[in-house]
Amino acid sequence: MQYIQQPQAIEAKSFDIIGEIIHETRPEYQFASPLHEAIIKRVIHTTADFDWLDILWFSDDALEQLCAALSRPTVIYTDTTMALSGINKTLLAKTGGECRCYISDPRVVAQAKAQGIT
């Protein structure tokens, strides 16, 4: 058996498989737009959960607003290092954007301990 070794090729094959599964199991399913399709398939790829086809929805102009925000200097905040690792920081930096995650910040850790929360 020959294994795919390049990360981009692995990802592309994974997205092809996701598309095939959607077509086979939900042939009537229609994505609202190519951008919706890209996002929903990315979520399925990340979670391995096809339920996102039915539970992920977007406000009418949410994606347009997101694209507009990402086209200018924008700060993205996340509360997980996993989400942080999935953001293309090089691409974001091209528009002057950056990411911030304070989950390991000593101030956040101290406050969580003091309040007995995570």
Secondary structure in CASP SS format (residue, H / E / C, confidence):
PFRMAT SS
TARGET T0000
AUTHOR 0000-0000-0000
METHOD secondary structure of the structure
MODEL  1
M C 1.00
Q C 1.00
Y C 1.00
I C 1.00
Q C 1.00
Q C 1.00
P H 1.00
Q H 1.00
A H 1.00
I H 1.00
E H 1.00
A H 1.00
K H 1.00
S H 1.00
F H 1.00
D H 1.00
I H 1.00
I H 1.00
G H 1.00
E H 1.00
I H 1.00
I H 1.00
H H 1.00
E H 1.00
T H 1.00
R C 1.00
P C 1.00
E C 1.00
Y C 1.00
Q C 1.00
F C 1.00
A C 1.00
S C 1.00
P H 1.00
L H 1.00
H H 1.00
E H 1.00
A H 1.00
I H 1.00
I H 1.00
K H 1.00
R H 1.00
V H 1.00
I H 1.00
H H 1.00
T H 1.00
T H 1.00
A C 1.00
D C 1.00
F C 1.00
D C 1.00
W H 1.00
L H 1.00
D H 1.00
I H 1.00
L C 1.00
W C 1.00
F C 1.00
S C 1.00
D C 1.00
D C 1.00
A H 1.00
L H 1.00
E H 1.00
Q H 1.00
L H 1.00
C H 1.00
A H 1.00
A H 1.00
L H 1.00
S C 1.00
R C 1.00
P C 1.00
T C 1.00
V E 1.00
I E 1.00
Y E 1.00
T E 1.00
D C 1.00
T C 1.00
T H 1.00
M H 1.00
A H 1.00
L H 1.00
S H 1.00
G C 1.00
I C 1.00
N C 1.00
K H 1.00
T H 1.00
L H 1.00
L H 1.00
A H 1.00
K C 1.00
T C 1.00
G C 1.00
G C 1.00
E E 1.00
C E 1.00
R E 1.00
C E 1.00
Y C 1.00
I C 1.00
S C 1.00
D C 1.00
P H 1.00
R H 1.00
V H 1.00
V H 1.00
A H 1.00
Q H 1.00
A H 1.00
K H 1.00
A H 1.00
Q H 1.00
G C 1.00
I C 1.00
T C 1.00
END
